[in-house]
Amino acid sequence: CAASARLLSRTGQPLAIPVAVTERETDGRKVVAADLNLAPLSAGEYVIELTVGRGAETVIRLVAFRVVP
């Protein structure tokens, strides 16, 4: 499957911080993980947009998180 991710601001604007996507198998299931460096982020709310596709099917998941001081 093909997977990609990007970091968005709380208003949905893409941010220029790379998000690394890895895929592994755990207990016979494929697991997709998104990793990013939080150091350049200021306090606030963010969203990781994860897009996974296989054949003609594409699934998008949004994961919100907050950085606190």
C-alpha positions as CSV (number, residue, x, y, z in Angstrom):
1,C,0.0,0.0,0.0
2,A,1.1,3.6,-0.5
3,A,1.1,5.9,2.5
4,S,1.8,9.6,3.0
5,A,1.3,12.2,5.7
6,R,1.5,15.9,6.2
7,L,1.3,18.3,9.1
8,L,-1.5,20.8,9.1
9,S,-2.3,23.8,11.3
10,R,-5.5,23.8,13.2
11,T,-7.1,25.7,10.3
12,G,-6.0,23.1,7.8
13,Q,-3.1,24.9,6.2
14,P,-0.2,22.6,5.3
15,L,3.0,23.3,7.3
16,A,6.6,22.8,5.9
17,I,7.6,20.2,8.5
18,P,8.2,16.8,7.1
19,V,6.3,13.8,8.4
20,A,8.0,10.4,8.0
21,V,5.6,7.4,7.3
22,T,6.6,3.8,8.1
23,E,4.8,0.6,7.7
24,R,5.3,-2.6,9.6
25,E,3.4,-5.8,10.4
26,T,2.2,-6.4,14.0
27,D,0.3,-9.6,14.9
28,G,-0.5,-10.2,11.2
29,R,-1.9,-6.7,10.6
30,K,-0.2,-3.9,8.8
31,V,0.4,-0.8,10.9
32,V,1.2,2.6,9.6
33,A,3.1,5.1,11.8
34,A,3.7,8.8,11.2
35,D,6.8,10.4,12.9
36,L,7.7,14.1,13.1
37,N,10.1,16.4,15.0
38,L,8.1,18.5,17.5
39,A,10.9,20.8,18.3
40,P,10.1,23.5,15.6
41,L,6.5,23.7,16.7
42,S,5.2,26.4,18.9
43,A,2.5,25.8,21.5
44,G,-0.8,25.2,19.7
45,E,-3.0,22.7,18.0
46,Y,-2.0,20.6,15.0
47,V,-3.4,17.9,12.7
48,I,-1.5,15.0,11.0
49,E,-3.3,14.1,7.8
50,L,-2.5,10.4,7.0
51,T,-3.4,9.1,3.5
52,V,-3.2,5.4,2.7
53,G,-4.1,3.9,-0.6
54,R,-4.3,0.4,-2.0
55,G,-5.5,-0.1,-5.5
56,A,-8.5,2.1,-6.2
57,E,-9.2,2.7,-2.5
58,T,-7.8,5.6,-0.5
59,V,-8.4,6.3,3.1
60,I,-7.6,9.6,4.9
61,R,-7.4,9.8,8.6
62,L,-6.9,13.0,10.6
63,V,-5.1,12.9,14.0
64,A,-5.3,16.0,16.1
65,F,-2.8,16.8,18.9
66,R,-1.8,19.8,21.1
67,V,1.7,21.1,21.9
68,V,1.8,22.7,25.3
69,P,4.6,24.9,26.8
